[in-house]
Amino acid sequence: MIETMRISPRYTTTDWAALRPRLSEPLEEDAWLEACQIATDRVANRFLLPVQILMDHPQSPGHGFGFAMLALDCLLIDTLQAFREGRTSGNEARSTKAFVDFLVECPRFASEFVSKSLAREFVESVRNGLLHDGETRQGWRVRQQSPDGKILAKVNDGWILFRNQFHVALEQEFNDYLDQLRAPEAGELRSRFLLRMDSICGILPERNTVFYFAYGSNMNEEQMNERVPGAARVGIAYLREHRVVFNKRSNDGTGKANIVPDKQAGLGVWGLMFELTKEQLRTLGKHEKGYFQKEVIVTANGEAKQAVTFIAEPSALEQIPPSESYLQRILHGARVLSQEYQDRLRTSAESVSALRHPVL
């Protein structure tokens, strides 16, 4: 049973659970009007009303409150994107890509955020600056009111962001989203909305599959098909702040690949992501003696995904060069990755050989 929790001033998780069956086929449009009202009640209370209070405050013209307003607006963009993308609790990483997509794709912002590089600059200098440092960065400044209705103005040493125009455009985007959601033909948009609301209310069904991140010989699809027939390849994935090393001792006396944390790694770890059933993952685990499973957050197709990978057991750690045949299996699987990264894998393996057999 779901514990009752308030999700907005007027609605609880119990209200959503009661409404939820009416939002599936056959469609009940009056039920969708109520679902939109729940979203409105949640967003208005958390973001729109607090910003309006700040804008209407007697001291607002003189003192601005611009940072507080923009911080709330940035959180609203994250919230709106989560609805649009159908993010679930297991995929909460708020990627820069999602924020950039919002600025360059939403009509009320795209005319001013004319490139992804400018949108990324906003994310780094305004959104991240405000939420992490309490200030803007790299010459970005906040002003109250635009003289010509624009959101942005270019100046010699940076950009000026007009917080009133930014907020008005954002509120209009949210209203446009609700209008789209109310339309009976918005099937995909509605499906993503339901995923997000179900996640908020804690009623997501248990996933029957898991994402697996392969960084070593399991990148070789021939090997993966032998070990786990039917494994579905999702695509290339990237794990930040780690690097590949060859420090896992195998039963045959050679070294096997492992990953270790390293914030100075630069490129991080590239690999392939597969979607496996839980039974397939158990089968794969039987081939990974001396490793344990660990959950990681990887980026695939521009989105953050929760995945599992295999890390060497502490008792199996030892710097041992890999066999040439094992290294070739890895490099064969890594052909879909950049040549620079393939060279880095080989260099990592050769560095272990140099340590074991130094040139005197």
C-alpha positions in Angstrom: 0.0 0.0 0.0 1.2 3.5 -0.9 1.8 5.8 2.0 -0.3 8.9 1.6 1.8 11.9 0.9 0.8 15.4 -0.2 2.0 16.2 -3.7 0.5 19.7 -3.9 -1.7 21.9 -1.6 -4.9 20.2 -2.8 -3.9 16.7 -3.8 -2.3 13.6 -2.3 -0.8 10.4 -3.6 -4.1 8.8 -2.7 -5.9 11.2 -5.1 -3.5 10.3 -7.9 -3.9 6.6 -7.3 -7.7 7.0 -7.5 -7.4 9.0 -10.7 -4.8 6.9 -12.4 -6.9 4.1 -13.8 -9.1 6.6 -15.6 -6.0 8.0 -17.5 -5.4 4.8 -19.4 -7.4 3.4 -22.3 -10.2 4.0 -23.0 -9.4 7.7 -22.5 -11.6 9.8 -20.2 -10.9 13.4 -21.2 -12.4 14.8 -18.0 -9.9 12.7 -16.1 -7.0 14.3 -18.1 -8.4 17.7 -17.2 -8.1 16.8 -13.5 -4.6 15.4 -14.1 -3.5 18.8 -15.6 -5.1 20.5 -12.6 -2.9 18.4 -10.3 0.2 19.4 -12.2 -0.9 23.0 -12.1 -1.5 22.9 -8.4 1.9 21.4 -7.8 3.9 23.7 -10.0 2.0 26.9 -9.0 2.6 26.2 -5.3 6.3 25.3 -5.6 7.4 27.8 -8.2 4.9 30.2 -9.8 3.3 31.6 -6.6 6.7 32.2 -4.8 8.1 34.0 -7.8 4.9 36.1 -8.2 5.2 37.1 -4.5 8.8 38.2 -5.0 7.8 40.2 -8.1 5.0 41.9 -6.3 6.9 42.7 -3.1 7.2 46.4 -2.4 11.0 46.1 -2.2 11.3 44.2 -5.5 12.0 47.2 -7.8 14.9 48.4 -5.6 16.3 45.2 -4.2 15.5 43.0 -7.2 15.2 39.5 -5.7 16.4 38.4 -9.1 18.7 35.6 -7.9 15.9 34.0 -5.9 13.5 34.3 -8.7 15.9 32.8 -11.3 16.8 30.0 -8.9 13.1 29.0 -8.7 12.7 29.4 -12.4 15.7 27.1 -13.1 14.1 24.5 -10.8 10.9 24.9 -12.7 12.7 24.2 -16.0 14.1 21.0 -14.5 10.6 20.1 -13.3 9.0 20.8 -16.7 11.7 18.8 -18.5 11.2 15.9 -16.1 7.5 15.8 -17.1 8.3 16.1 -20.8 11.0 13.3 -20.7 9.1 11.0 -18.4 12.0 10.8 -15.9 11.5 8.3 -13.2 13.1 8.1 -9.7 15.9 6.0 -11.1 16.8 8.6 -13.7 16.9 11.9 -11.7 20.2 13.2 -13.0 19.4 16.6 -14.3 21.7 16.7 -17.4 23.0 19.8 -19.0 21.6 18.4 -22.3 18.0 18.5 -21.0 18.4 22.1 -19.9 20.0 23.1 -23.2 17.3 21.3 -25.2 14.6 23.3 -23.4 16.3 26.6 -24.2 16.9 25.9 -27.8 13.7 24.1 -28.6 11.0 25.9 -26.7 9.6 28.6 -29.0 9.6 31.4 -26.4 13.3 30.9 -25.7 14.7 29.6 -28.9 14.6 33.0 -30.6 17.1 34.3 -28.1 19.1 31.2 -27.2 20.1 30.9 -30.8 22.8 28.2 -30.3 23.5 25.3 -28.0 26.8 26.9 -27.0 24.9 30.0 -25.7 22.4 27.8 -23.9 25.3 25.8 -22.3 26.8 29.1 -21.2 23.6 30.0 -19.5 23.5 26.6 -17.7 27.0 27.0 -16.5 27.0 30.7 -15.6 23.4 31.2 -14.4 21.8 28.0 -13.4 24.8 26.2 -12.0 26.2 29.5 -10.6 23.0 30.4 -8.7 22.2 26.9 -7.5 25.8 26.0 -6.4 27.5 29.3 -5.6 24.7 31.7 -5.1 26.0 34.0 -7.8 26.3 34.2 -11.6 29.6 33.5 -13.4 31.6 34.6 -16.4 30.2 38.1 -16.9 26.5 37.2 -16.7 24.4 39.8 -14.9 20.7 39.9 -13.9 18.5 42.9 -14.3 14.8 43.4 -13.6 13.1 44.7 -16.7 14.0 44.7 -20.3 13.4 48.0 -22.2 12.5 46.2 -25.4 10.9 43.0 -24.1 13.9 40.9 -24.8 15.2 38.2 -22.4 18.9 38.7 -23.2 21.1 41.6 -24.1 24.7 41.2 -25.2 27.2 43.6 -23.7 31.0 43.9 -24.2 32.0 41.7 -21.2 29.1 39.2 -21.1 25.3 39.0 -21.1 22.5 40.7 -19.3 19.5 38.5 -18.4 16.2 40.2 -17.7 14.5 38.2 -15.0 10.9 39.5 -15.5 10.9 38.6 -19.2 12.5 35.2 -18.5 9.9 34.3 -15.9 6.9 35.4 -18.1 8.2 33.3 -21.0 8.7 30.3 -18.7 5.2 30.6 -17.3 3.8 30.8 -20.8 5.8 27.7 -21.8 4.3 25.8 -18.9 0.8 26.9 -19.9 1.6 25.8 -23.5 2.7 22.4 -22.1 -0.6 22.0 -20.3 -2.5 22.8 -23.4 -0.6 20.2 -25.3 -1.3 17.7 -22.5 -5.0 18.3 -22.7 -5.2 17.5 -26.4 -6.4 13.9 -27.0 -3.8 13.3 -29.7 -0.9 13.9 -27.3 -0.3 10.2 -26.7 3.5 10.1 -26.3 3.5 13.3 -24.2 0.8 11.9 -21.9 2.7 8.6 -21.5 5.8 10.5 -20.3 3.7 12.6 -18.0 2.2 9.5 -16.4 5.7 8.0 -15.9 6.8 11.1 -14.1 3.7 11.4 -11.9 3.7 7.7 -11.1 7.4 8.2 -10.0 6.5 11.1 -7.8 3.7 9.1 -6.2 5.8 6.0 -5.8 3.6 3.7 -7.8 6.0 2.7 -10.6 6.0 -1.0 -11.4 9.2 -2.9 -10.8 11.4 -2.9 -13.9 12.0 -6.4 -15.4 15.2 -5.4 -17.1 18.4 -3.6 -16.1 21.0 -1.7 -17.9 24.5 -3.2 -17.9 27.6 -1.1 -18.6 30.5 -3.1 -20.3 33.9 -1.5 -20.4 36.2 -4.6 -20.9 35.9 -7.8 -22.9 32.1 -7.8 -22.7 32.2 -4.9 -25.2 32.9 -7.6 -27.7 29.5 -8.5 -28.9 30.5 -11.9 -30.1 31.6 -12.7 -26.5 28.4 -11.2 -25.1 26.2 -13.2 -27.4 28.0 -16.4 -26.3 27.6 -15.6 -22.6 24.2 -14.0 -22.7 22.2 -14.9 -25.9 19.8 -12.3 -26.8 21.5 -9.4 -24.9 20.1 -6.2 -26.3 22.7 -3.6 -27.1 21.5 0.0 -26.3 24.5 1.9 -27.5 27.7 3.7 -26.4 27.8 5.0 -22.8 30.2 7.0 -20.7 31.1 6.9 -17.0 32.6 10.0 -15.5 35.6 10.3 -13.1 36.8 6.7 -13.6 39.6 5.0 -15.6 40.3 1.5 -16.9 43.1 -0.4 -15.3 44.4 -4.0 -15.6 44.7 -4.9 -11.9 42.4 -7.9 -11.6 44.1 -11.2 -11.1 42.6 -14.0 -13.2 42.8 -17.8 -12.6 45.0 -18.2 -15.6 47.6 -15.8 -14.1 46.9 -12.9 -16.5 45.4 -9.5 -15.7 41.8 -8.5 -16.5 40.2 -5.1 -16.8 38.8 -3.2 -13.9 37.7 0.4 -13.3 38.7 2.7 -10.5 37.7 6.2 -9.4 39.9 8.9 -10.8 38.7 12.5 -11.0 41.7 13.4 -13.1 41.0 10.8 -15.7 40.0 13.3 -18.3 38.2 11.1 -20.8 36.5 8.9 -18.1 35.5 5.4 -19.2 33.7 4.7 -22.5 31.9 1.4 -23.1 28.7 -0.2 -24.3 25.4 -0.4 -22.6 23.2 -3.5 -22.8 19.6 -4.0 -21.6 19.4 -7.4 -19.8 16.7 -9.3 -18.0 17.5 -10.0 -14.4 18.0 -13.6 -15.4 20.4 -12.6 -18.1 22.4 -10.5 -15.6 22.6 -13.5 -13.2 23.9 -15.6 -16.1 26.5 -13.0 -17.0 27.6 -12.8 -13.4 28.6 -16.5 -13.5 31.3 -15.5 -16.0 32.6 -12.7 -13.8 34.4 -14.6 -11.1 36.3 -12.2 -8.8 34.0 -9.3 -9.6 31.1 -7.8 -7.7 28.1 -5.8 -9.1 28.0 -2.1 -8.5 25.4 0.5 -9.6 26.8 3.5 -11.6 25.3 6.5 -13.4 26.3 6.6 -17.0 25.4 8.9 -19.9 23.9 7.2 -23.0 22.3 9.1 -25.9 22.6 12.3 -24.0 20.7 11.0 -21.0 21.8 9.9 -17.5 21.0 6.2 -16.9 21.3 4.0 -13.8 23.2 0.9 -14.8 25.1 -2.0 -13.2 28.7 -2.9 -13.9 31.3 -5.3 -12.5 34.2 -4.2 -10.3 37.1 -6.4 -9.2 36.9 -7.8 -5.6 39.6 -6.3 -3.4 41.0 -9.8 -2.8 41.6 -10.2 -6.5 43.6 -7.0 -7.0 47.1 -7.3 -8.5 48.9 -5.4 -11.2 49.3 -8.1 -14.0 49.5 -7.5 -17.7 46.6 -8.9 -19.8 47.2 -11.5 -22.4 47.4 -10.3 -26.0 44.3 -12.3 -26.9 42.3 -10.8 -24.1 43.4 -7.3 -25.0 42.5 -7.9 -28.6 38.9 -9.0 -27.6 38.6 -5.7 -25.8 39.9 -3.6 -28.7 37.7 -5.5 -31.1 34.7 -4.5 -29.0 36.0 -1.0 -28.7 36.1 -0.4 -32.5 32.9 1.7 -32.2 34.7 4.1 -29.8 37.1 6.8 -30.8 40.6 5.8 -31.9 42.0 8.1 -29.2 40.2 6.0 -26.6 41.3 2.7 -28.1 44.8 3.9 -28.0 44.3 4.8 -24.3 43.1 1.3 -23.5 46.3 -0.2 -25.1 48.5 2.3 -23.3 46.9 1.3 -20.0 47.6 -2.4 -20.7 51.2 -1.6 -21.8 51.9 0.5 -18.7 51.2 -2.6 -16.5 53.7 -4.6 -18.6 56.3 -1.8 -18.1 55.8 -2.0 -14.4 56.2 -5.7 -14.3 59.1 -5.8 -16.8 61.0 -2.5 -16.6 63.6 -1.7 -19.1 67.0 -1.5 -17.4 
